[in-house]
Structure formats: C-alpha cells, structure tokens
Amino acid sequence: MGAADEEPIKGSSGDEEKTLVSVRLRPLNEKETARNDVSDWECINNNTVIYRNNLSVPESSLCPTVYTFDRVFRPESSTRQVYEEGAKEVALSVVNGINSSIFAYGQTSSGKTYTMDGITEYTVVDIYDYIDKHKNREFILKFSAMEIYNESVRDLLSMDTTPLRLLDDPERGTVVERLSEETLRDWNHFKELLSVCEAQRQIGETSMNETSSRSHQILRLTIESSACGDLGNDKSSTLAASVNFVDLAGSERASQSLSAGMRLKEGCHINRSLLTLGTVIRKLSKGRNGHIPFRDSKLTRILQSSLGGNARTAIICTISPARSHVEQSRNTLLFANCAKEVTTNARVNVVVSDKALVKKLQRELARLESELRSTGSNFSTSEYTKVLREKDLQIEKLGREVLKLNQQLELVNSQVENLLRAVEDDGSSTISADPDHHYPKLRVQNSFKSENSVPYSSASEDPRFLDIRIRSFNASQCFAGDNSSNSDENFIQLVNFEENFVQTPKPSICTSSLVGDGLHGKDTEELTCENPGNLCKEVQCITTDESSEKRHGNSQMSESSPQRYAESNVSSPNVNTGTSGLTEAENEDRENQELESPQLKEEKELNCLYSDFILPSPEKPSPWLVEEGMSSSRSVKMIRSRSCRARLTSAPAYLFEKVEKNESTPPVGFGKIFKGRNKGSQRNFSALKKGHDAEESSSNGSLTSVGSAAVDGYQMQTTENAIDWKSTSSVSNSDAGMKYLIDHLEQETKSEVIQSAKSVKDVGLDPIQDDLDSAMKWASEFKRLQGEIIELWHVCSVSLVHRTYFFLLFKGDPTDSFYMEVELRKLSFLNDTFSQGKETLVDGRILSLTSSKRALNQERQMLCSQMQKKLSKEEREDIFLKWGISLSSSNRRMKLVQNLWTKTTDMDHITQGATLIAKLVGFEGQEQSLKEMFGLLNFAPQNLSRGKFSIWLRSVLSIL
Ligand SMILES: Nc1ncnc2c1ncn2[C@@H]1O[C@H](COP(=O)(O)OP(=O)(O)OP(=O)(O)O)[C@@H](O)[C@H]1O
C-alpha cells in the first residue's frame, strides 16, 4: 500500500460529526425475574428513556430521570434494529474509505456482547452485500482481532499469547505490532475467525455473568477497494479504511462484581482502560482543549483515531432494566450523555498504489528535467564543468587559507595560554621585583644601528618562543594599574626613563644639561616607585657643586680657599713630609688653582655643551646612548639578542636554550632555580669546584671546559660554556656576579632541585644538570659582557661615574643580562662611530670621541673637587698611598683620578676605583634603590598584583 491521502467524507464536507450514541435496554433475565426485580426504565420514544421510580433511590434523586440519545432501543428491540438504526450507517462507512468504530458500553451482563456480536455479523453481511452490489470495484477484506486483558494486547487470531507492542506510526497512528491480519475469503471464513476469537477471549465467571467477558475485544475489518480494472492502472487509487467492533468489558466497578483475587486484578486493569476511556470521552465532550489522555491506557491508545479523530463512531450503551442495577444504568447513561457530545472528523482515506506513486514521481522528475534543460540551454556541459572546476579551486584555496589561519590561531592561543599559565604559576598574589620570579621575557625591537653589533635575531620559528615587538603599551597599567588612554605616551616615557637608568643610571654633574628637559623630568620621577628622591638628591648635590663652580668661576675659588687654608693650617704641622717641600694645604691649593686655570675653564665651558652625554641623569637621557640620527629619544627602541629570546612559557626558559657559546645568556627567570635554597648543601658547589680545579690544572686557565663530576648521582655536564673558574677565582671578592652565582649554588638543596626537576619533567632534562649548565653559562656570559663593556668604556671615554654606577649595580644577577646587552650594543655602536672618525648627532648635539674625552676630563675635575669635599684629609692620604701617589707630589688628586678605570682587565683596580668614585658621588647606600629603579624598567612589571600583571600582559599581547 502506498501513500494515503484523506478526502472529506461525501455529504459531510469534512465537517465534524458527533458520535452516534444509542441506548439499548435488554429484557429482565431469568435471575432478575426470579428475584422479582422490576424495571423502572421506560423508553417513551425512539430517543428518550426515563426513570420512573426516582423515589426508590433517594440518594439518586438529584440525577436526571430523562435521557435523550440518538436512538433508544426498547427491551423488545431486536439486534437487527439496533444495527440498522444505531450502527449500520457508521459501520458501512468503511466501504467508502472511512474509518469507523462501533462500541458497546455497559455493565456486565447488560448485553454488550449480545449486541456487538449481532452488529458485527450484520455489518459483514452488509459489506459482502455491498461488494456484491458493486461489481465495478474490487474489494479486499482483512480481518484482525485483539484483546486487551490486564492492559496487555493479545492477538486473538494467534495461539501465541505473547503481549503485542504498540507502535507509533507517523502516518497510521498507533499500530499493534505483529498483529495477525487475515484476508477474508468469504463469509464462512469470517465466521471461522470469529469462532477462534471467541475461543481465545478471556472469559471469567463473575457473580453476575457466568460467561462474563473480562477483557476488551476489538475486531477489526479493513477494506481496501478500488475500481475494477484500475488495480495496476497508473491512474488507479485505492480506498482503504477499517471498522472496529469494540466489545468493552463490564463498566461496573470491580467491587460490585464481588470479584476477588484474580478477578479483582482484572477489574483494576479493566477499569483502568474504562476510566481512561471515560476521561477521554468526558474531555472530548467539552472540546479538544487541553490534554486528552489517550496514551493513559491501551484501549484509548489503540482507539485514539476513533475517539475524536479520523473516524465515524457509534456507541451503543447497554443497560439492564432491573431496579437493582439502576446505579450502573445511570452511570452508563451519564457516559452516553458525554459520548454524544464527542465529535469526530472522518475523512476518506485514499491510498495511492506504489506503482501509481512511482509513475507519478517519474512524471514529476521528467517535468523538472525538462525545465532545467530549457532554462540552462545557453550553457554546454563543458562550460558547466569549467565553472564548477573554478568554484572547486576557489573552495580549495579558501580551505587552505582557513586551515592556515586556524593553525596561526592555535599557535597564538597556545602562546597566550603559556603566558597566562606562567602568570598563574607564579604562586604569589603580588609580583615583586624579586629576580626569582619567573617573568616572561619580551623581546623588544632595537632600532639602534650598529654594523658590528650582535646580529639581531629574526622572529624565532620555535613556537615555544614569542617575540614581542613592543610598539607601545600602557605603561601606567604596568606601574599603577591606571587605565589612562595615553598608552603610547606612557610607553615613550617608560623607554626614556629606561634610557636614563638602564644605560646611564647615575647622577649628572652638568647643571646646564641636567635641567630643562621637561620631557623626562617630571614623568620619570613619577615612574620611580621606590624613593627616587634619594637619588635625585645626590644628583642635585653634585650638580649644585659643579654648577656653583661654573657660575662663580674663580671667585668661587677665593671663597673656598679660606676653608681649605684653614684646613691646611691645622694639618700642616703634621703633614709637611712631601719631597717638594710643599705642605698638604699648599698642594691642595695648587691643585685647585690648576683645576681652575683659564685653559681648564674654557675647556669646561666647551665640554658643558656635551658633558651630559657621559653624565646622564634620571632627568636626561644619555645622548651617547641614544640612537643615531634620532631627533628625540621618544623613538628609542631596543632589542634583545638571540640569547635573550623572549619566552612566554612557564617552564624556565633557559631549559630550552641551545647550548651555544653566543647564545648562553640566561633569561630573566634564571634566578628562579636558586630561589630559597637552603644553606649547607655544598654538593653542587663542591662539584663545581672540583670541575674547576680539574679545569684549572689541565687548561692553564684558558676558557675551556670545566670537566665533569658526578655528585650524588647527578652528573655534571661539560660544555664549552663552562665557567672560567680561574678567572673567577682571580677576581675573588670583586667579582660580585660570580659570587652571587656561587652563593646560590652553595645553597642548592637536593630536594629543591628535585622540585625543579618536576617542573621540567616533560622536557626530559636533568634539572640539576640544567641548573649547573645555566649557571655556568651565565657566569661565563656575564664575565664576557662585563669585560667587553669595561674595555669599550675605556675606548670610548665614557663617564667614570656611569661606569661606576653600572659596574656596581649589575653584579651578575641573571636579570642583569638585558641591561648588559643593551649597554654592550650601544657601546659597540659608539665605538664603531668613533673608530671611523665619525661624529654622531645626538639630540641636536655633535658627539665625537674628542668631545667625549673633553667631557671625561671635566668629570675628572669634578671628582677632584668631590674628593676635597667628601673625604677627610686622612682618608685622602690613605687613598693616595694606596694608589701609589706620594703625599708630597703635586696634583695628587688629579693623578689619582686620572688613574681610575685605566686598567681594564684588572678587576681589583676596577673595583677599587669604582668604590672610590661611588663614595665621591654619593653612590654608596643607593644601590638598592637604584637597583629597584632598574628593576622597575624591566619589562616584567614590579609590585603588581597578579590581576594587574595579567592586564599588563594582555595589553602587550594586544599590540602584537
Ligand atoms: N437484548 C437482549 N435480549 C435477550 N437476551 C439478552 C439481551 N441482551 C443480553 N441478553 C442475554 O444476557 C446475557 C448476558 O449478556 P452478555 O453476555 O451479552 O452481557 P455482557 O454485557 O457482554 O456481559 P459481560 O460484560 O460480562 O460480558 C446473555 O445470556 C445474553 O443472551
């Protein structure tokens, strides 16, 4: 059977039709007669039944006594009459393709089976009669029968008692799975099947009916019909419909039937379906609003279409006329009253055969193909193919682009996650300047030009590393969490500030150059987080002295001379030991006069124009460190070398560092491996010493491998970049950087190393070995950077104060690597420029080697003056003697100053000179604050809460 269409019922126009409801009274049976039961019901006409003895049932006095239905059948009415007038029209609708159902409802023994058996037979008889009268059509009758017993569906045509399942079919509604369906051959065949059903039906004896039907029985007759000769015809259509003959179980309550045990259980299930049926009928009688509980019972579910659906329905309510059954009779009549309000909307079911359906679809396909050909006649097949190929290529291209973008997106996301994870892993709520914090390093672009500088690294292809070109970011977020919009300006200020302190972190002595640069002064002061005033005070002090000298010239000398003479007068008796015969006071005075000679004055005034480049201050950048050709330090940018790769991974970056001689600078987070290590563990240090001794004895102190030493199972690795232990030991106490590393290595503990190993477990490296390798690499690198810087300072005549500050501030902390590289880069550039005899225009001023030397001389004069002011006579003498200067010689201070920073490879010499200069310029005690100020300029922000740090990171990432 193919698809089914529904057409309105002829004559009904598809309108809703009320259920045909009839009431049939049976005669008093023998038992009722025997007990002198009487009938109080009277059918006053074909539609009305009344109750005459209302007084006999006082409690029912409120019930209606008159009931009107479509048809009322008296006790003497025959079943034929009931069929003809109460069911036939509905039942025979099936031959016209209309579903129909005939129900028999009533209490037990009221005559339901008696009535329904007759109606079923009469219907089938009439159907056959209809078939006989309609020879132009072909009919197929199919018969099925089922029983709902204890809410189980059973096939009455099968010996198999297995309950049948109910399925929901989108087209046919509820379907009983595997229900037998017999095609009726003839009348006799039908009768045989009825006999089978009767035998299969559950029958139990009740107190009221010895052959009581304890189940709901549904006999279904399906009729398919089509015009004769049209079957197999393309134009044929089939009408298909079913008629259900429903013999319900007794509607009385189980208690009334005096059932017990099994019967009581049956009653419960029977009543469940009946109660649901009553509920459905009652709800349907009030309209289709709301939920209709069809699915609450098997009965209502199977007969759903017959109860207010696509079916015509007739209900015959059977009642007993006996007074003793009046209550049940009233209930039956009340049910019938509701049922007569239920409407259905039956339609003719037209079924298109599969063959006809196929033909129809073929015709439709041909039509569509014809339309397609007509509309696309201008295109040939090859042209279509060409267009499709082009589209395919475009799709492939777009697909590749999408794939590429996705890969890039994944990479960026991964890097961002790593970065954020690094922040999360920091473990402290506040990020401080502690170098042990493992901050991600950011690579910054350096536009500083230098032909001989270390080659700039291109963007690393290693996805673990992320080079960040910092164009601008909101520096205020870094330091104060301020979300001010002037991010570019803040960044510029940050860079300028860094220029001042990273590269030339020292006070200025040149008044004319110190003040007046509003670009840097105020803002940089605001950027200092830790008492910048202390530094500025020192700067101001020196500046004031120097400027005072400049302002007053020789007159200043006359003012200061009495003091010096007074001092010399006091000391002269004891100090007149010089070979020249001059007293100390005389020597001092002569020195002062020499310092302030006209020639020196002229040179000083000239040098003042350039002196600031060697004596930078927090307010003024150091011009010689500013990019060549730049009109302003606003555009100063820096770049880390490859050894300072920015890393945004949470794991210590040095663990990923390739061990190459020129790529051994440890990252910012290097210090983390030394964090909090306990004292007392000498193992690693001993191992280092052991390796050092071996190296020292075998390589004559050259920079070679340390060798290897096994310590408690930890294997030390020999690398080309091992620490130069000989040179390290030679500088001893003066090599603060080496001391730093050694101190930390001494504090190394096995447990913490293991802890570090856990953090790098995934990369499969030995944490101890990595720590030591990194330490050695950094120590070697630090020594190399420091030596090169000192040499270039000397060659380029860089300010002694600058050298001192830088030397004392950057002692080997791993976080110093950045600043040392910057320093080296810029010194290399300056050296290149000077060696070629070139000048460079810096901030509107010409900078050359000559001008630098002049400025250096001026600085030496300043130091001489400071020596007089800062040091007592005894201190000066001690220093003179220490530096091999005779107390009786002339120009002792200048001789001393000119000797400072001259032996570039003698670290003792360098350290002593730096110590002296630091004392003269007031550097002592300022290391920490300066350091913190340098730390402030680290691209990892200091003293930021985790949240602010994250904001900062994001702001940096957002500019990528
Ligand atoms: N209209 C009638 N005229 C004569 N006898 C009838 C009539 N209706 C029922 N009977 C008789 O009453 C008895 C009970 O009838 P029937 O079995 O049809 O009741 P029922 O409602 O089906 O009961 P149950 O629900 O228990 O099956 C039967 O013996 C039947 O012959």
The ligand as a Tripos MOL2 file, in Angstrom:
@<TRIPOS>MOLECULE
LIG
   31    33     1     0     0
SMALL
NO_CHARGES

@<TRIPOS>ATOM
      1 N1        -31.4290   -7.7800   24.3240 N.pl3     1 LIG1
      2 C1        -31.3140   -8.9950   24.7940 C.ar      1 LIG1
      3 N2        -32.3650   -9.8760   24.5610 N.ar      1 LIG1
      4 C2        -32.2490  -11.0910   25.0870 C.ar      1 LIG1
      5 N3        -31.2270  -11.5600   25.8050 N.ar      1 LIG1
      6 C3        -30.2120  -10.7510   26.0420 C.ar      1 LIG1
      7 C4        -30.2090   -9.4400   25.5660 C.ar      1 LIG1
      8 N4        -29.0790   -8.8860   25.9630 N.ar      1 LIG1
      9 C5        -28.3690   -9.7710   26.6560 C.ar      1 LIG1
     10 N5        -29.0630  -10.9250   26.7160 N.ar      1 LIG1
     11 C6        -28.5840  -12.0820   27.4060 C.3       1 LIG1
     12 O1        -27.9880  -11.6700   28.6510 O.3       1 LIG1
     13 C7        -26.8460  -12.4310   28.9290 C.3       1 LIG1
     14 C8        -25.6540  -11.5740   29.1140 C.3       1 LIG1
     15 O2        -25.4660  -10.9400   28.0020 O.3       1 LIG1
     16 P1        -23.9770  -10.5400   27.5010 P.3       1 LIG1
     17 O3        -23.0940  -11.6320   27.6980 O.co2     1 LIG1
     18 O4        -24.0690  -10.0220   26.1660 O.co2     1 LIG1
     19 O5        -23.6330   -9.4830   28.5150 O.3       1 LIG1
     20 P2        -22.3340   -8.6420   28.5340 P.3       1 LIG1
     21 O6        -22.7060   -7.2500   28.7350 O.co2     1 LIG1
     22 O7        -21.4870   -8.9330   27.4020 O.co2     1 LIG1
     23 O8        -21.6270   -9.1670   29.8410 O.3       1 LIG1
     24 P3        -20.0950   -9.2080   30.1350 P.3       1 LIG1
     25 O9        -19.6400   -7.8350   30.1980 O.co2     1 LIG1
     26 O10       -19.9900   -9.8710   31.4030 O.co2     1 LIG1
     27 O11       -19.5160   -9.9490   29.0060 O.co2     1 LIG1
     28 C9        -26.6590  -13.3410   27.8110 C.3       1 LIG1
     29 O12       -27.1360  -14.6520   28.1210 O.3       1 LIG1
     30 C10       -27.4820  -12.7990   26.7250 C.3       1 LIG1
     31 O13       -28.0720  -13.8010   25.8690 O.3       1 LIG1
@<TRIPOS>BOND
     1     1     2 1
     2     2     3 ar
     3     2     7 ar
     4     3     4 ar
     5     4     5 ar
     6     5     6 ar
     7     6     7 ar
     8     6    10 ar
     9     7     8 ar
    10     8     9 ar
    11     9    10 ar
    12    10    11 1
    13    11    12 1
    14    11    30 1
    15    12    13 1
    16    13    14 1
    17    13    28 1
    18    14    15 1
    19    15    16 1
    20    16    17 2
    21    16    18 1
    22    16    19 1
    23    19    20 1
    24    20    21 2
    25    20    22 1
    26    20    23 1
    27    23    24 1
    28    24    25 2
    29    24    26 1
    30    24    27 1
    31    28    29 1
    32    28    30 1
    33    30    31 1
@<TRIPOS>SUBSTRUCTURE
     1 LIG1         1 GROUP 0 **** ****
